[in-house]
C-alpha cells in the first residue's frame, strides 16, 4: 500500500471511534445515584440549552409555513398554561382536586392504583419492624449520609426549580421558566399534603426509638410539634423530590436521559431518608407515590 494512504486510514479509524462513542450504548449509560443527584443539582445551568435544542428547525420543519409551525413556549394540548399571575389560582384548584379525590373513588374511579399503593404501603408498614433496626444500628452508610444529608437534599430539591427560573429569565427561555413554576406548584402542593398527613398520623421517626427498642408501635406517639414537622409518615423530602422530578421528567421527556437523572436523584433522596433513620421504608414509598401522583395527575393533568 502506498505510504500516502496511511493518514487517510488513520482519519477513517478516528471517525469510526467517534461514531462508536456516540452510539446507542453510550446513550444508555446510567450514572450511579450520587452522580445523579449532582447532575440534578447542576441541571439548572447545564440543561438550559435543552429547550433551544428541542426547538431547532430541521430541514423538514423549515418547509412548514409560519402559521402552522408549533410555538415552543406554548403548552401542548396535554398541559395547562402557567404564569406568576395564574399560579395562586392554579394552586387553589389543585388543592381542591386533591382533597376532593375521595369523591372520585365514590364514583368508582381510580380504585386499582389506590388499592395498589395502599396495599404496598400496608405491607411495608408490617415489614418496618424487621428491616428498620438494621439501618438503626449499622454505620455502613456514613459516607453516603454525609453526601445526602437532610439539609443538602432539601436545598438541592429547591435549587433546581430556582436555577431554571433564573436561568430561563436570563436566557429569555419561557419554557424553562414555566417548567420551574410548575415544579414550584407541585412542591407547594406536596408540602400541604405532607403536613396534613403528618399531623394526622404523628408517627415516630426511627431515630426517636432506641436501637433495641420497639419499632412496631410507632403511630400516634410523636408529640414533638403541633404542626407534625418532626414526625415520620410520610417522607416530605421524598414527596417533594418526586413531585419536582416528575415535572422535569415530563417537560423534558424528549431527552431520554432526563427522566433517568430526575428519578434517579429522587430515588437517592428517598433512600437517604432511610439510611439517615429519619423515615421508615413505608414512609418513603408513600411519599414517592404521592409526590409522583400530585405532579402527574394534578399539576400536569390535561385541562
BELHUMO-V476344 format. One record per residue. D_LAST is the distance of its C-alpha to the last C-alpha in Angstrom with 2 decimals. Layout:
# BELHUMO-V476344
d_last->D_LAST
d_last->D_LAST
This chain:
# BELHUMO-V476344
d_last->68.29
d_last->68.74
d_last->68.02
d_last->65.82
d_last->63.25
d_last->62.59
d_last->60.29
d_last->58.19
d_last->57.93
d_last->56.91
d_last->54.15
d_last->52.86
d_last->52.95
d_last->51.06
d_last->48.35
d_last->48.03
d_last->47.68
d_last->44.90
d_last->43.02
d_last->43.44
d_last->41.97
d_last->38.83
d_last->38.55
d_last->36.09
d_last->38.14
d_last->37.53
d_last->33.80
d_last->33.77
d_last->35.62
d_last->34.09
d_last->35.38
d_last->36.62
d_last->34.65
d_last->36.42
d_last->35.82
d_last->32.13
d_last->31.86
d_last->33.97
d_last->31.88
d_last->28.71
d_last->30.45
d_last->31.55
d_last->28.27
d_last->27.33
d_last->30.32
d_last->30.65
d_last->27.10
d_last->26.60
d_last->27.85
d_last->25.24
d_last->22.82
d_last->25.81
d_last->26.83
d_last->23.51
d_last->23.70
d_last->27.41
d_last->28.20
d_last->30.11
d_last->32.73
d_last->30.35
d_last->27.63
d_last->30.41
d_last->31.23
d_last->27.77
d_last->27.86
d_last->26.18
d_last->23.98
d_last->22.53
d_last->22.41
d_last->19.04
d_last->18.58
d_last->18.42
d_last->17.06
d_last->13.91
d_last->10.65
d_last->10.34
d_last->8.10
d_last->6.96
d_last->6.65
d_last->5.84
d_last->9.22
d_last->11.74
d_last->15.26
d_last->18.09
d_last->17.43
d_last->13.84
d_last->14.68
d_last->16.45
d_last->13.88
d_last->11.16
d_last->13.99
d_last->14.88
d_last->11.55
d_last->11.75
d_last->15.30
d_last->14.70
d_last->12.55
d_last->15.25
d_last->18.19
d_last->17.07
d_last->16.53
d_last->20.07
d_last->19.03
d_last->16.97
d_last->20.22
d_last->22.11
d_last->20.29
d_last->21.48
d_last->18.32
d_last->18.28
d_last->22.02
d_last->23.13
d_last->21.49
d_last->22.32
d_last->25.87
d_last->26.21
d_last->25.31
d_last->27.39
d_last->30.26
d_last->30.37
d_last->30.35
d_last->33.16
d_last->35.18
d_last->34.90
d_last->35.94
d_last->38.95
d_last->39.76
d_last->39.45
d_last->43.10
d_last->44.30
d_last->42.39
d_last->41.97
d_last->45.74
d_last->46.06
d_last->43.69
d_last->45.36
d_last->48.78
d_last->48.31
d_last->48.62
d_last->47.48
d_last->44.17
d_last->45.69
d_last->44.98
d_last->41.40
d_last->40.92
d_last->42.38
d_last->39.78
d_last->36.80
d_last->37.84
d_last->35.47
d_last->35.64
d_last->35.24
d_last->32.13
d_last->30.53
d_last->31.35
d_last->30.04
d_last->26.61
d_last->26.31
d_last->28.07
d_last->25.68
d_last->22.70
d_last->25.36
d_last->27.07
d_last->24.01
d_last->23.30
d_last->26.95
d_last->27.45
d_last->24.43
d_last->25.83
d_last->29.29
d_last->28.31
d_last->25.92
d_last->23.17
d_last->19.83
d_last->18.04
d_last->20.20
d_last->19.70
d_last->15.90
d_last->16.42
d_last->18.91
d_last->16.77
d_last->14.07
d_last->17.15
d_last->18.62
d_last->15.66
d_last->15.89
d_last->19.64
d_last->19.64
d_last->17.54
d_last->19.93
d_last->22.90
d_last->22.24
d_last->21.96
d_last->25.01
d_last->27.13
d_last->26.42
d_last->27.42
d_last->30.42
d_last->31.70
d_last->31.46
d_last->33.14
d_last->35.56
d_last->36.49
d_last->39.33
d_last->38.86
d_last->41.15
d_last->42.97
d_last->43.92
d_last->45.88
d_last->49.26
d_last->49.48
d_last->51.60
d_last->49.76
d_last->47.75
d_last->44.22
d_last->43.49
d_last->43.17
d_last->40.62
d_last->38.09
d_last->38.62
d_last->41.52
d_last->40.23
d_last->41.14
d_last->40.88
d_last->38.16
d_last->36.61
d_last->33.19
d_last->33.54
d_last->33.39
d_last->36.21
d_last->35.21
d_last->34.02
d_last->31.29
d_last->28.76
d_last->29.19
d_last->27.31
d_last->28.18
d_last->26.80
d_last->23.57
d_last->22.88
d_last->24.18
d_last->21.86
d_last->18.80
d_last->19.75
d_last->20.92
d_last->17.73
d_last->15.82
d_last->18.72
d_last->19.23
d_last->15.74
d_last->15.79
d_last->19.42
d_last->19.53
d_last->21.46
d_last->24.35
d_last->25.57
d_last->27.43
d_last->24.56
d_last->23.22
d_last->26.91
d_last->27.60
d_last->24.55
d_last->24.99
d_last->28.77
d_last->28.88
d_last->26.76
d_last->29.10
d_last->32.09
d_last->30.95
d_last->30.56
d_last->33.97
d_last->35.57
d_last->34.63
d_last->36.77
d_last->39.64
d_last->39.73
d_last->40.05
d_last->37.30
d_last->35.40
d_last->36.04
d_last->34.40
d_last->32.44
d_last->31.00
d_last->29.87
d_last->28.34
d_last->26.28
d_last->25.24
d_last->24.07
d_last->22.13
d_last->20.43
d_last->19.70
d_last->18.19
d_last->16.09
d_last->14.79
d_last->13.65
d_last->12.56
d_last->10.80
d_last->9.74
d_last->9.78
d_last->8.57
d_last->6.26
d_last->3.77
d_last->0.00
